[in-house]
Amino acid sequence: MRSDISTEFGDRDLERAQLRAYAEDVRNSYTRELHRSQELKDTYLATVKALAAAVEAKDDCTGGHIQRVHALGMILARAVVPQEAGDAQLACGFLLHDVGKLAVPDAVLNKPGPLDAEEWALMRQHPEKGAKILSAIPFLDRALDVVRHHHERWDGAGYPAGLRGEEIPLWARIFAVVDTVDAITSDRPYRAARPLEVAIEELRASCGAQFDPHCVDAFERLDRQAIERLLQHRDEPHGEIDEITMPEFSLKSHAG
C-alpha cells in the first residue's frame, strides 16, 4: 500500500514539474515573440520616417511640409473619423503621401517656374509611383489609400483614377483638404504665402467640386488659433521627422 501511495505522489510531483516547465516555456516563447514583434514595429516605423525624410530632402521648395500636413491631418482626422485617428497607418499615409516624388526628376520637382505639359505628365505619376514603392512594405495596405488618391477630386476630375465623391477613400479626402491649406499658406518660388483665411475661402469655393463638403465643414470648425500656430512655419522651427510621435503600430493588415 505504501509503495502505491509513494508512486502516486511521485507521479503527481512529476506531472506538476512537467506542467511548470511547460508554462515556463510558454512564457519564454511569448516574451521572445513580443520582443521580435516590437523590433519589427520599430523597423517599419524607422523605414517610414526614413522615406519621409528622403522626400523632404529631395523637394527643397516645401521645407517642413511633411511635418505640418501630418500634424494638421491628424487634427482633422480626429474631427472627421475619431475612431480611426489612432491608426498608425493613417499617420504613415500622411507622412508618405508624396513618397512617389522620389521617382520624379529633380529638374521637374524643383523647377522654379511653371511646368510644361510633359513635365506635368511626369509629376502626375507620383501617386502611382508612391503606391508602388510602398506596396513592398507589409501592413501599409490602407496607408496606400492616401498615397495613391490624395490628388483625386470630389467631382471626379482628379488623378490618377478619376474617382468621384465617396469612391475616394476617406483618408485621402481628409488629406486633400490639409494639403491644400498648407500649400496656400506656404511660400513658393512663384508666390508668397497667403493667410489662413484665404485658404479657408478657397476651400469653401471648391467645396463639392475639389473637396468633400463634410471634410471642409469639419476643418472650418477646428480651433482657428491652434491651426494658425501650427502653420507659423516661416517664424517657428519644426522638429525633425524622426521626432514625430506616431500611434502604436499594428502588424495586422486591414485587408487580412
C-alpha positions in Angstrom: 0.0 0.0 0.0 2.7 2.5 1.0 4.6 1.7 -2.2 1.5 2.5 -4.2 0.9 5.8 -2.3 4.6 6.8 -2.8 4.3 6.0 -6.5 1.1 8.1 -6.8 2.7 11.1 -5.1 5.8 10.7 -7.2 3.8 10.7 -10.4 1.9 13.8 -9.2 5.1 15.6 -8.4 6.5 14.7 -11.8 3.3 15.9 -13.5 3.4 19.2 -11.6 7.0 19.7 -12.5 6.3 19.0 -16.2 3.4 21.5 -16.2 5.6 24.1 -14.5 8.3 23.5 -17.2 5.7 23.8 -19.9 4.3 27.0 -18.5 7.8 28.5 -18.3 8.4 27.5 -21.9 5.2 29.2 -23.0 6.1 32.4 -21.0 9.6 32.5 -22.5 8.2 31.9 -26.1 5.7 34.7 -25.6 8.3 37.1 -24.3 10.6 36.3 -27.3 7.7 36.8 -29.7 6.8 40.1 -28.1 10.4 41.3 -28.4 10.5 40.2 -32.1 7.2 41.9 -32.7 8.4 45.2 -31.2 11.6 45.0 -33.2 9.6 44.6 -36.3 7.3 47.5 -35.5 10.4 49.7 -34.8 11.9 48.7 -38.1 8.7 49.6 -40.0 8.4 52.9 -38.3 12.1 53.7 -39.0 11.5 52.8 -42.6 8.5 55.1 -42.8 10.4 58.1 -41.3 13.5 57.4 -43.4 11.4 57.6 -46.6 9.6 60.7 -45.4 13.0 62.4 -44.7 14.2 61.4 -48.1 11.2 63.0 -49.8 11.7 66.2 -47.8 15.4 66.3 -48.7 14.6 65.9 -52.4 11.9 68.5 -52.6 13.7 71.7 -51.5 10.7 74.0 -52.1 8.5 72.8 -49.3 10.6 72.8 -46.1 8.6 71.4 -43.2 5.6 70.5 -45.4 5.6 66.8 -44.3 5.6 67.6 -40.6 2.9 70.3 -41.0 0.4 68.2 -43.1 1.0 65.2 -40.8 0.1 67.3 -37.7 -2.8 69.1 -39.4 -4.1 65.9 -41.0 -4.2 64.1 -37.6 -6.1 67.0 -36.1 -8.7 66.9 -38.9 -8.9 63.1 -38.8 -9.8 63.3 -35.1 -12.7 65.6 -36.0 -13.9 63.6 -39.1 -13.3 60.0 -38.1 -12.2 59.9 -34.4 -12.4 56.1 -34.2 -9.6 55.7 -36.8 -7.4 58.7 -35.7 -5.3 56.4 -33.6 -4.4 54.1 -36.5 -0.7 54.3 -37.3 -1.5 53.6 -41.0 -3.3 56.9 -41.1 -0.2 58.7 -39.8 2.0 56.8 -42.2 -0.2 57.7 -45.2 0.0 61.4 -44.2 3.8 61.2 -43.8 4.4 59.4 -47.0 1.8 61.0 -49.3 4.5 62.3 -51.6 6.9 59.4 -51.5 6.4 58.9 -55.3 8.2 62.2 -55.8 11.4 60.2 -55.2 10.8 58.9 -58.8 10.3 62.4 -60.2 13.4 64.0 -61.8 14.9 66.8 -59.6 14.8 69.2 -62.6 11.0 68.8 -62.7 10.4 68.7 -58.9 12.3 71.8 -58.1 11.7 73.8 -61.3 11.3 77.5 -60.2 8.7 78.3 -62.9 5.6 76.7 -64.3 5.8 73.1 -65.5 5.2 72.4 -69.2 2.8 69.6 -70.4 5.5 66.9 -70.5 6.7 67.9 -67.0 3.2 67.8 -65.6 2.7 64.4 -67.0 5.8 63.2 -65.1 4.6 65.0 -61.9 1.2 63.4 -62.1 2.7 60.0 -62.0 3.9 60.4 -58.4 0.8 59.0 -56.6 1.0 55.7 -58.6 4.8 55.6 -58.2 4.4 56.1 -54.5 1.9 53.4 -54.1 4.2 51.1 -56.0 7.1 51.9 -53.6 5.0 51.2 -50.5 3.3 48.1 -51.9 6.5 46.2 -51.0 6.1 47.1 -47.3 3.8 44.8 -45.3 0.9 46.3 -43.2 0.7 49.6 -45.1 -2.2 48.5 -47.2 -4.6 51.3 -46.1 -1.8 53.9 -46.0 -1.7 53.4 -49.7 -5.2 55.0 -50.0 -3.7 58.4 -49.1 -0.6 58.0 -51.2 -2.4 56.9 -54.3 -5.6 59.0 -54.1 -4.7 62.4 -52.4 -5.0 64.2 -55.8 -8.5 62.9 -56.6 -11.3 65.4 -56.7 -14.8 65.2 -55.3 -16.2 65.9 -58.8 -14.1 63.1 -60.4 -11.8 65.4 -62.3 -8.7 64.5 -60.3 -6.0 61.9 -60.8 -4.8 59.1 -61.1 -8.0 57.2 -61.1 -10.6 59.9 -61.6 -12.6 58.7 -58.6 -15.7 60.7 -57.6 -17.3 61.5 -54.3 -17.3 58.7 -51.7 -15.4 56.5 -54.2 -12.4 58.4 -52.9 -11.0 56.8 -49.7 -11.9 59.0 -46.7 -8.4 59.3 -45.5 -7.4 60.7 -48.9 -10.3 63.2 -48.8 -9.2 64.4 -45.4 -5.6 64.8 -46.6 -6.6 66.7 -49.7 -8.0 69.5 -47.5 -4.9 69.9 -45.3 -2.5 69.6 -48.2 -4.2 72.5 -49.9 -4.3 74.6 -46.8 -0.6 74.1 -46.3 0.2 74.8 -49.9 -1.7 78.1 -49.9 -0.2 79.3 -46.6 3.4 78.4 -47.6 5.9 80.4 -49.5 6.6 79.1 -53.1 9.2 80.2 -55.6 6.5 81.8 -57.7 4.4 83.5 -54.9 4.4 84.4 -51.2 2.5 82.6 -48.5 -1.1 83.7 -48.1 -3.2 83.9 -44.8 -5.2 81.0 -43.4 -8.4 82.9 -44.1 -7.6 83.0 -47.8 -7.0 79.2 -47.7 -10.4 78.7 -46.0 -12.1 80.9 -48.6 -10.6 78.7 -51.3 -11.8 75.6 -49.6 -15.3 77.0 -49.5 -15.1 78.0 -53.1 -14.1 74.4 -54.1 -16.3 72.6 -51.7 -18.3 70.0 -53.6 -16.0 70.3 -56.6 -12.5 69.6 -55.4 -13.2 68.8 -51.8 -15.5 66.6 -49.7 -18.0 69.1 -48.2 -18.0 67.2 -44.9 -14.2 67.5 -44.6 -14.3 71.2 -45.4 -17.1 71.8 -42.8 -15.0 69.9 -40.2 -11.9 71.9 -41.0 -13.9 75.2 -40.5 -14.9 74.0 -37.1 -11.3 73.4 -35.9 -9.7 75.8 -33.4 -8.5 78.6 -35.7 -5.8 79.9 -33.4 -4.4 76.4 -32.9 -4.2 76.0 -36.7 -2.6 79.4 -37.1 0.1 78.4 -34.5 0.8 75.1 -36.4 1.2 76.9 -39.7 3.6 79.5 -38.4 6.4 77.8 -40.4 8.1 81.0 -41.5 8.8 82.1 -37.9 8.9 78.9 -35.8 11.1 75.9 -36.5 9.6 72.5 -36.9 11.0 69.3 -35.4 12.8 66.7 -37.4 10.7 63.9 -39.0 12.4 61.4 -36.7 10.9 63.3 -33.7 7.3 62.9 -34.9 5.2 60.9 -32.4 3.4 58.0 -34.0 0.4 56.0 -32.8 1.0 52.4 -31.8 1.8 50.4 -35.0 -0.2 47.2 -35.6 1.3 44.3 -37.6 -2.1 43.3 -38.7 -3.1 44.2 -42.2 -6.5 45.9 -42.7 -7.1 43.5 -45.6 -6.5 40.4 -43.5 
